[in-house]
Amino acid sequence: MTTILLTIHILIAIALVGSVLLQRSEGGGLGIGGSQGGFMTARGTANLMSRATAILAACFFATSIGLAIIAGAGTSSGSIVDEVISSTPTEPVVPAGPTVPTGQ
């Protein structure tokens, strides 16, 4: 599942970069100074590309969130302190007494 979602995510990212690079710079900002347009005039193409970019961006965010959820699903929600407490020995370690050489 992760591989399929990651592949879709990469394809959407490539398409998003392409759609941003294909957009025409209007220069006036906020669409000021446009001409009366039909479906595929410069303004109509700009609307189509803006809509395609918005849809691709929404899909990119959705797949990003999906990948984050899948990545976090395999981890346990425990504290690191609990891991340290469980790994310490329960009985105290008694140090060995001094060794006395036998042969004197």
Rosetta blueprint (number, residue, H / E / L):
1 M L
2 T H
3 T H
4 I H
5 L H
6 L H
7 T H
8 I H
9 H H
10 I H
11 L H
12 I H
13 A H
14 I H
15 A H
16 L H
17 V H
18 G H
19 S H
20 V H
21 L H
22 L H
23 Q L
24 R L
25 S L
26 E L
27 G L
28 G L
29 G L
30 L L
31 G L
32 I L
33 G L
34 G L
35 S L
36 Q L
37 G L
38 G L
39 F L
40 M L
41 T L
42 A H
43 R H
44 G H
45 T H
46 A H
47 N H
48 L H
49 M H
50 S H
51 R H
52 A H
53 T H
54 A H
55 I H
56 L H
57 A H
58 A H
59 C H
60 F H
61 F H
62 A H
63 T H
64 S H
65 I H
66 G H
67 L H
68 A H
69 I H
70 I H
71 A H
72 G H
73 A H
74 G L
75 T L
76 S L
77 S L
78 G L
79 S L
80 I H
81 V H
82 D H
83 E H
84 V H
85 I H
86 S H
87 S H
88 T L
89 P L
90 T L
91 E L
92 P L
93 V L
94 V L
95 P L
96 A L
97 G L
98 P L
99 T L
100 V L
101 P L
102 T L
103 G L
104 Q L
